[in-house]
Amino acid sequence: MTDRARRASAPERAEPQSGTRSSQVARTIREIVTAFAKEDLADELIHEALSEAGLTSLPERAAELREFATVELRHAIAGALSADAAGAVVEGLEPMLGVLDQMDQRRSPRSEEPTQRVSLPRSGLARVARVAVVTDDARLAVRVRVALGASQELARYDSLEELSQRGRIHSSLIIDCRPLRRPGALVASASEAREALARTDVFLLFAGVGERSALRTACPAAGVIVCSTRDVEDAELGELLATFVGTR
């Protein structure tokens, strides 16, 4: 374990009291992540991981928390910071997870109710978070979340195919066009996700020439379609997205 992770996790070696378990879990995770990132970024990464996991709050049971830490939280931190930082955070959580393991083993099996992950069937679309970003770039996803502000719930998908497979609809969709630069890629992906894009406002980031009209052709039922053809500073990105989200 790194020195920073060891220092962050040391206060939580004592067994949490039952009435403060959820707050201590949240505080410990935040303290360990902030050993590697500024507080604002740490909060965004934890929120990003929760969104990816389909959770509205941190799991309290050790088995579920360990799954969240080793999968979604590790993925978010590795993408935004580094694989080493992600591994150190997971390692730093082990002392607390060990204590929670012991507590859970002493509980009656009937009293344990697994944390419910929010999942939707692949057939039958339903509206969830108002805004979503489609990108496989974790750093860009964090930038978008920071630009929109903490009060704006944001979902993330690695691709339009994933959005379609999960069967979800959002009022506003931000699409990173960089993975779709090959000729016809945006049209092909959008055609498969046509039902999810219907009546959805779309913001194309890093859009190429003609991609707005191509998307309109592929998805004539889409709502407002706006483009940004270049990378922008965080402040300008915030203004652009605030205007875009406010159009609906």
MITITOR-394312 format. One line per 3 residues: their letters; for each residue x, y, z of N, C-alpha, C. Coordinates in steps of 0.001 Angstrom, whole numbers, padded with zeros to 6 digits. Layout:
BEGIN
A = X Y Z X Y Z X Y Z ~ ... .
! end
This chain:
BEGIN
MTD = 000846 -001200 000000 000000 000000 000000 000878 001245 000000 ~ 000518 002262 -000768 001294 003489 -000785 001101 004253 000515 ~ 002057 005160 000824 001969 005933 002058 000691 006755 002103 .
RAR = 000325 007360 000929 -000872 008202 000930 -002120 007383 001215 ~ -002234 006219 000579 -003404 005374 000805 -003427 004862 002233 ~ -002242 004534 002801 -002179 004024 004168 -002635 005100 005161 .
RAS = -002182 006331 004940 -002566 007415 005845 -004066 007683 005774 ~ -004628 007617 004545 -006047 007903 004372 -006923 006834 004998 ~ -006462 005573 004926 -007300 004478 005414 -007116 004197 006897 .
APE = -006028 004671 007516 -005732 004329 008903 -006843 004659 009888 ~ -007515 005827 009808 -008534 006152 010798 -009714 005193 010781 ~ -009921 004450 009689 -011095 003609 009579 -010832 002172 010003 .
RAE = -009711 001879 010622 -009432 000510 011053 -010340 000102 012217 ~ -010789 001071 012987 -011710 000764 014072 -013068 000412 013482 ~ -013792 -000472 014155 -015099 -000897 013641 -016092 000252 013673 .
PQS = -016795 000510 012552 -017767 001600 012528 -018947 001303 013436 ~ -019511 002312 014063 -020730 002153 014821 -021887 002028 013855 ~ -022918 001261 014252 -024003 000949 013327 -024698 002189 012794 .
GTR = -024893 003210 013652 -025630 004388 013217 -024861 005270 012259 ~ -023549 005069 012135 -022746 005946 011290 -022059 005189 010155 ~ -022486 003957 009915 -021789 003115 008940 -021776 003745 007546 .
SSQ = -022935 004191 007069 -022986 004732 005710 -022135 005985 005573 ~ -022159 006857 006593 -021369 008086 006508 -019882 007788 006590 ~ -019498 006793 007380 -018090 006436 007480 -017583 005795 006199 .
VAR = -018429 004977 005559 -018056 004394 004265 -017806 005505 003252 ~ -018735 006449 003176 -018599 007548 002214 -017368 008393 002524 ~ -017148 008697 003806 -016011 009536 004182 -014678 008858 003875 .
TIR = -014607 007547 004169 -013359 006824 003924 -013018 006787 002446 ~ -014010 006480 001611 -013763 006443 000170 -013300 007806 -000326 ~ -013961 008854 000133 -013591 010196 -000324 -012179 010559 000130 .
EIV = -011835 010219 001374 -010498 010539 001884 -009417 009836 001083 ~ -009653 008588 000721 -008636 007837 -000013 -008512 008353 -001442 ~ -009633 008650 -002085 -009565 009164 -003461 -008908 010540 -003484 .
TAF = -009190 011378 -002468 -008589 012714 -002439 -007096 012674 -002116 ~ -006573 011510 -001780 -005122 011387 -001649 -004452 011428 -003017 ~ -005244 011217 -004067 -004689 011164 -005425 -005286 012222 -006354 .
AKE = -006347 012885 -005934 -006998 013885 -006784 -007555 014997 -005913 ~ -007719 016179 -006489 -008326 017285 -005766 -009760 016914 -005404 ~ -010303 017583 -004377 -011599 017199 -003842 -012701 017225 -004899 .
DLA = -012726 018277 -005736 -013778 018359 -006751 -013697 017195 -007716 ~ -012483 016876 -008164 -012303 015767 -009088 -012629 014446 -008413 ~ -012233 014290 -007144 -012539 013053 -006415 -014040 012828 -006342 .
DEL = -014783 013885 -006033 -016246 013767 -005964 -016823 013383 -007324 ~ -016281 013965 -008384 -016775 013654 -009725 -016489 012201 -010093 ~ -015328 011708 -009711 -014961 010324 -010031 -015856 009334 -009284 .
IHE = -016145 009621 -008032 -017031 008746 -007261 -018431 008770 -007873 ~ -018901 009957 -008238 -020220 010076 -008865 -020243 009350 -010207 ~ -019172 009483 -010968 -019053 008795 -012253 -019146 007284 -012060 .
ALS = -018466 006776 -011046 -018487 005340 -010776 -019879 004878 -010356 ~ -020555 005662 -009524 -021915 005316 -009114 -022849 005269 -010309 ~ -022715 006261 -011198 -023552 006290 -012394 -023305 005070 -013265 .
EAG = -022026 004715 -013445 -021681 003561 -014261 -022222 002270 -013648 ~ -022264 002219 -012311 -022742 001021 -011624 -024258 000957 -011541 ~ -024934 002059 -011886 -026379 002091 -011748 -026824 002197 -010303 .
LTS = -026004 002840 -009468 -026305 002987 -008049 -026642 004435 -007719 ~ -027546 004631 -006776 -027871 005981 -006327 -027128 006349 -005047 ~ -026514 005371 -004402 -025714 005630 -003197 -024672 004530 -003061 .
LPE = -023687 004771 -002206 -022627 003791 -002013 -023161 002548 -001306 ~ -022763 001359 -001752 -023161 000143 -001044 -022563 000137 000352 ~ -023248 -000484 001297 -022738 -000588 002655 -022203 -001978 002957 .
RAA = -022785 -003002 002367 -022319 -004364 002618 -020968 -004571 001944 ~ -020094 -005302 002621 -018715 -005434 002167 -018600 -006035 000775 ~ -019359 -007100 000492 -019250 -007767 -000807 -019627 -006837 -001942 .
ELR = -020697 -006064 -001756 -021156 -005151 -002806 -020210 -003959 -002936 ~ -019714 -003468 -001801 -018783 -002341 -001837 -017475 -002751 -002500 ~ -017011 -003976 -002222 -015779 -004463 -002849 -015966 -004571 -004374 .
EFA = -017138 -005057 -004805 -017409 -005137 -006245 -017400 -003756 -006879 ~ -018048 -002796 -006220 -018076 -001421 -006726 -016668 -000842 -006809 ~ -015868 -001058 -005769 -014518 -000488 -005720 -013607 -001096 -006775 .
TVE = -013697 -002414 -006963 -012773 -003090 -007874 -013203 -003017 -009329 ~ -014442 -002635 -009585 -014909 -002550 -010976 -015133 -001091 -011380 ~ -016244 -000504 -010945 -016605 000830 -011434 -015686 001934 -010921 .
LRH = -015364 001912 -009617 -014500 002971 -009086 -013097 002853 -009663 ~ -012587 001632 -009760 -011263 001440 -010361 -011256 001930 -011808 ~ -012311 001632 -012551 -012383 002039 -013963 -012378 003560 -014096 .
AIA = -013165 004233 -013256 -013247 005693 -013331 -011907 006348 -012994 ~ -011241 005854 -011951 -009975 006455 -011531 -008866 006141 -012521 ~ -008843 004915 -013027 -007814 004551 -014003 -007937 005394 -015259 .
GAL = -009162 005668 -015688 -009358 006462 -016900 -008974 007918 -016732 ~ -009271 008480 -015556 -009012 009905 -015334 -007623 010178 -014781 ~ -007065 009232 -014004 -005758 009435 -013375 -004748 008429 -013921 .
SAD = -004706 007248 -013343 -003786 006214 -013812 -004185 004874 -013198 ~ -003695 003794 -013815 -003969 002463 -013279 -003334 002288 -011900 ~ -002163 002893 -011701 -001498 002801 -010399 -002334 003472 -009308 .
AAG = -002885 004644 -009613 -003717 005345 -008636 -004968 004532 -008325 ~ -005569 003947 -009361 -006767 003131 -009158 -006471 001926 -008267 ~ -005344 001265 -008526 -004971 000120 -007708 -004696 000500 -006268 .
AVV = -004057 001658 -006073 -003743 002110 -004717 -005012 002461 -003941 ~ -005996 003039 -004620 -007259 003361 -003951 -007962 002086 -003494 ~ -008036 001097 -004380 -008668 -000170 -004015 -007930 -000816 -002841 .
EGL = -006599 -000776 -002893 -005792 -001339 -001806 -006039 -000587 -000500 ~ -006173 000735 -000595 -006402 001544 000592 -007747 001286 001248 ~ -008707 000765 000479 -010025 000466 001030 -010083 -000873 001756 .
EPM = -009075 -001717 001574 -009111 -003061 002132 -009290 -003103 003654 ~ -008595 -002248 004448 -008812 -002299 005899 -010280 -002090 006278 ~ -010943 -001115 005664 -012354 -000884 005954 -013203 -002058 005481 .
LGV = -012899 -002588 004299 -013664 -003718 003781 -013530 -004936 004690 ~ -012346 -005127 005267 -012157 -006236 006191 -013043 -006105 007421 ~ -013138 -004874 007959 -013998 -004632 009118 -015461 -004882 008754 .
LDQ = -015881 -004385 007581 -017260 -004576 007155 -017570 -006045 006919 ~ -016600 -006788 006400 -016766 -008235 006226 -017121 -008904 007554 ~ -016364 -008555 008588 -016597 -009148 009905 -017968 -008771 010442 .
MDQ = -018371 -007524 010232 -019685 -007089 010700 -020794 -007828 009972 ~ -020636 -007984 008658 -021667 -008659 007868 -021799 -010128 008249 ~ -020696 -010758 008602 -020731 -012171 008990 -021504 -012375 010289 .
RRS = -021526 -011339 011142 -022245 -011449 012415 -023728 -011141 012277 ~ -024111 -010596 011123 -025514 -010254 010910 -026329 -011495 010573 ~ -027616 -011427 010915 -028522 -012497 010504 -028713 -012436 009004 .
PRS = -028659 -013574 008296 -028842 -013561 006840 -030142 -012893 006416 ~ -031185 -012987 007240 -032474 -012399 006869 -032438 -010874 006901 ~ -031484 -010340 007665 -031431 -008874 007784 -030651 -008221 006666 .
EEP = -030013 -009048 005814 -029185 -008505 004753 -029979 -008388 003461 ~ -030114 -007183 002995 -030784 -006944 001728 -029789 -006296 000780 ~ -029438 -006955 -000321 -028453 -006400 -001252 -028883 -005039 -001784 .
TQR = -027908 -004156 -001986 -028179 -002863 -002592 -028701 -003079 -004002 ~ -029805 -002406 -004330 -030403 -002578 -005647 -029694 -001702 -006671 ~ -029194 -002332 -007715 -028627 -001575 -008822 -029739 -001232 -009797 .
VSL = -029685 -000031 -010323 -030720 000419 -011245 -030429 -000173 -012615 ~ -031256 -001089 -013056 -031058 -001695 -014369 -032373 -001720 -015114 ~ -032299 -001584 -016423 -033487 -001574 -017264 -033416 -002701 -018271 .
PRS = -034544 -003313 -018618 -034531 -004350 -019633 -034141 -003779 -020976 ~ -033533 -004599 -021817 -033083 -004118 -023116 -034247 -003819 -024050 ~ -035390 -004415 -023807 -036565 -004101 -024611 -037453 -003167 -023815 .
GLA = -037982 -002135 -024475 -038820 -001180 -023782 -037978 -000036 -023262 ~ -038080 001136 -023921 -037251 002265 -023537 -037880 003027 -022382 ~ -037043 003593 -021539 -037534 004378 -020411 -036619 005566 -020202 .
RVA = -037178 006700 -019777 -036356 007879 -019518 -035682 007741 -018167 ~ -034381 008034 -018123 -033635 008000 -016862 -033010 009372 -016653 ~ -031679 009449 -016473 -031032 010745 -016290 -031353 011663 -017481 .
RVA = -031535 012931 -017205 -031932 013868 -018258 -030844 014034 -019312 ~ -029590 014018 -018875 -028463 014260 -019775 -027527 013053 -019750 ~ -026976 012713 -020918 -026004 011618 -020992 -024876 012020 -021928 .
VVT = -023703 011443 -021706 -022568 011657 -022589 -022145 010304 -023146 ~ -021839 010281 -024434 -021373 009066 -025100 -019907 009262 -025441 ~ -019025 008624 -024678 -017589 008739 -024912 -016880 007604 -024205 .
DDA = -015789 007133 -024800 -014956 006137 -024120 -013752 006793 -023453 ~ -013764 008129 -023411 -012689 008920 -022803 -013137 009363 -021412 ~ -012603 008719 -020360 -013023 009030 -018993 -012698 010474 -018618 .
RLA = -011580 010989 -019127 -011215 012375 -018815 -012249 013349 -019379 ~ -012707 013095 -020612 -013726 013964 -021198 -015026 013848 -020416 ~ -015373 012644 -019973 -016603 012456 -019199 -016559 013273 -017908 .
VRV = -015387 013294 -017261 -015241 014088 -016039 -015349 015575 -016364 ~ -014731 016009 -017463 -014820 017415 -017862 -016276 017824 -018096 ~ -017032 016960 -018769 -018443 017252 -019043 -019225 017341 -017736 .
RVA = -018961 016403 -016812 -019685 016430 -015546 -019380 017711 -014771 ~ -018105 018088 -014716 -017728 019317 -014008 -018360 020525 -014681 ~ -018359 020547 -016018 -018919 021675 -016760 -020413 021828 -016512 .
LGA = -021121 020712 -016376 -022568 020769 -016164 -022927 021137 -014734 ~ -022027 020840 -013786 -022299 021145 -012389 -022813 019933 -011632 ~ -022582 019929 -010332 -022914 018775 -009506 -024411 018508 -009435 .
SQE = -025243 019539 -009651 -026687 019349 -009517 -027295 018634 -010718 ~ -026559 018548 -011813 -027081 017929 -013033 -026682 016453 -013089 ~ -027650 015569 -013004 -027366 014140 -013091 -026907 013813 -014508 .
LAR = -025875 012995 -014615 -025297 012673 -015925 -025047 011174 -016018 ~ -025519 010568 -017100 -025223 009162 -017385 -024113 009114 -018425 ~ -023397 007986 -018470 -022307 007855 -019437 -022368 006495 -020125 .
YDS = -022114 006512 -021437 -022023 005285 -022228 -020745 005344 -023056 ~ -020123 004204 -023257 -018905 004167 -024065 -019193 004329 -025545 ~ -020410 003982 -025973 -020743 004043 -027403 -022250 004158 -027578 .
LEE = -022662 004528 -028797 -024093 004571 -029114 -024689 003172 -029073 ~ -023884 002179 -029403 -024359 000791 -029349 -024740 000420 -027912 ~ -023920 000850 -026945 -024228 000556 -025544 -025501 001265 -025114 .
LSQ = -025672 002518 -025547 -026895 003268 -025238 -028118 002518 -025752 ~ -028028 002045 -026989 -029149 001324 -027591 -029423 000010 -026870 ~ -028356 -000725 -026546 -028514 -002029 -025888 -029124 -001896 -024501 .
RGR = -028814 -000809 -023817 -029348 -000619 -022462 -030787 -000115 -022489 ~ -031258 000294 -023664 -032647 000693 -023798 -033031 001919 -023009 ~ -032195 002949 -023077 -032462 004149 -022300 -032634 005371 -023203 .
IHS = -033461 006297 -022741 -033717 007542 -023467 -033332 008712 -022562 ~ -032696 009717 -023149 -032316 010922 -022408 -032806 012140 -023182 ~ -033136 013198 -022471 -033595 014417 -023139 -032473 015069 -023948 .
SLI = -031257 014999 -023410 -030103 015622 -024049 -028948 014638 -024090 ~ -028297 014560 -025245 -027222 013590 -025435 -025995 014295 -025996 ~ -024853 014109 -025347 -023585 014691 -025784 -022743 013560 -026360 .
IDC = -022356 013660 -027632 -021651 012575 -028312 -020241 013014 -028672 ~ -019261 012256 -028234 -017861 012454 -028611 -017672 011808 -029991 ~ -017421 012628 -031004 -017352 012124 -032377 -015983 011548 -032755 .
RPL = -014993 011684 -031905 -013653 011244 -032293 -013562 009756 -032633 ~ -014260 008852 -031899 -014189 007440 -032288 -014994 007122 -033550 ~ -015718 008124 -034084 -016619 007888 -035211 -016152 008629 -036456 .
RRP = -014850 008821 -036575 -014314 009622 -037666 -014264 008890 -039009 ~ -014242 007562 -038991 -014170 006865 -040271 -015467 007107 -041045 ~ -015398 007165 -042370 -016576 007484 -043183 -017761 006564 -042875 .
GAL = -018894 007177 -042609 -020113 006417 -042385 -020288 005879 -040983 ~ -019305 006050 -040103 -019376 005455 -038763 -020486 006073 -037923 ~ -020610 007410 -037957 -021636 008068 -037159 -023023 007659 -037627 .
VAS = -023219 007643 -038945 -024520 007274 -039499 -024877 005838 -039122 ~ -023919 004935 -039240 -024178 003526 -038921 -024547 003358 -037453 ~ -023786 003999 -036567 -024054 003866 -035132 -025371 004530 -034760 .
ASE = -025621 005715 -035330 -026857 006433 -035015 -028078 005680 -035534 ~ -027943 005013 -036664 -029062 004253 -037218 -029470 003132 -036272 ~ -028471 002476 -035664 -028770 001410 -034714 -029417 001947 -033447 .
ARE = -029094 003194 -033101 -029632 003810 -031880 -030772 004777 -032197 ~ -031412 004605 -033360 -032411 005565 -033825 -033541 005758 -032814 ~ -034001 004673 -032216 -035126 004779 -031280 -034729 005578 -030041 .
ALA = -033497 005386 -029565 -033036 006117 -028384 -032803 007597 -028684 ~ -032513 007929 -029947 -032225 009313 -030329 -033485 010092 -030707 ~ -034599 009414 -030862 -035829 010100 -031262 -036224 011144 -030219 .
RTD = -036482 012362 -030686 -036895 013486 -029836 -035862 013832 -028774 ~ -034621 013437 -029004 -033521 013756 -028097 -032646 014836 -028710 ~ -032332 015884 -027938 -031407 016910 -028407 -029986 016355 -028365 .
VFL = -029185 016656 -029395 -027857 016061 -029524 -026802 017150 -029677 ~ -025725 017032 -028905 -024571 017923 -029016 -023404 017075 -029505 ~ -022884 017400 -030689 -021767 016663 -031264 -020462 017371 -030920 .
LFA = -019653 016736 -030079 -018340 017279 -029729 -017294 016757 -030710 ~ -016367 017614 -031115 -015314 017252 -032074 -015930 016765 -033391 ~ -016990 017436 -033809 -017710 016997 -035010 -016902 017294 -036266 .
GVG = -016982 016385 -037216 -016344 016579 -038509 -017283 017291 -039472 ~ -016760 017646 -040623 -017556 018333 -041638 -018718 017434 -042084 ~ -019914 017980 -042061 -021072 017249 -042568 -021707 016275 -041591 .
ERS = -021159 016141 -040369 -021705 015132 -039456 -023064 015528 -038896 ~ -023325 016825 -038788 -024643 017244 -038308 -025730 016834 -039305 ~ -025510 017123 -040580 -026504 016748 -041597 -026600 015235 -041739 .
ALR = -025469 014544 -041554 -025486 013082 -041654 -026327 012483 -040524 ~ -026193 013048 -039312 -026979 012555 -038194 -028459 012841 -038412 ~ -028780 014001 -038957 -030175 014346 -039217 -030778 013393 -040245 .
TAC = -029983 013013 -041237 -030465 012064 -042245 -030711 010687 -041618 ~ -029784 010262 -040751 -029910 008946 -040129 -031035 008909 -039097 ~ -031248 010028 -038408 -032249 010085 -037331 -033113 011339 -037498 .
PAA = -034022 011327 -038455 -034836 012525 -038709 -035710 012927 -037529 ~ -035972 011993 -036600 -036827 012313 -035448 -036051 012906 -034282 ~ -034730 013038 -034430 -033936 013636 -033347 -034358 015079 -033132 .
GVI = -034085 015600 -031941 -034447 016973 -031638 -033422 017951 -032195 ~ -033070 018967 -031396 -032068 019951 -031803 -030708 019265 -031935 ~ -029967 019579 -032999 -028616 019039 -033179 -027646 020214 -033289 .
VCS = -026695 020300 -032364 -025686 021354 -032396 -024311 020711 -032435 ~ -023319 021485 -032876 -021971 020928 -033068 -020903 021840 -032477 ~ -019820 021225 -032089 -018578 021922 -031780 -017479 021166 -032509 .
TRD = -016790 021829 -033414 -015811 021146 -034266 -014407 021139 -033673 ~ -014221 021760 -032513 -012875 021864 -031935 -012933 021639 -030437 ~ -011767 021395 -029852 -011680 021292 -028408 -011776 022693 -027830 .
VED = -012354 022822 -026666 -012519 024134 -026040 -012040 024058 -024594 ~ -011741 025207 -024033 -011353 025270 -022632 -012553 024930 -021749 ~ -012264 024562 -020499 -013334 024124 -019606 -014421 025182 -019423 .
AEL = -014018 026448 -019293 -015002 027517 -019082 -015951 027635 -020272 ~ -015388 027578 -021481 -016227 027668 -022680 -017095 026426 -022826 ~ -016540 025264 -022485 -017329 024037 -022541 -018527 024140 -021608 .
GEL = -018310 024695 -020422 -019401 024873 -019479 -020491 025760 -020035 ~ -020103 026867 -020687 -021092 027782 -021274 -021864 027103 -022404 ~ -021141 026380 -023268 -021796 025704 -024380 -022804 024657 -023899 .
LAT = -022385 023866 -022912 -023271 022795 -022433 -024438 023354 -021633 ~ -024200 024425 -020888 -025305 025042 -020139 -026372 025547 -021086 ~ -025926 026171 -022176 -026866 026651 -023185 -027594 025498 -023849 .
FVG = -026839 024441 -024164 -027420 023275 -024832 -028462 022590 -023941 ~ -028110 022315 -022704 -029036 021625 -021801 -030257 022501 -021527 ~ -030051 023816 -021532 -031161 024725 -021261 -032119 024902 -022417 .
TR = -031816 024294 -023585 -032687 024461 -024749 -033917 023590 -024664 ~ -034005 022716 -023657 -035148 021810 -023586 -035877 021967 -022266 .
! end
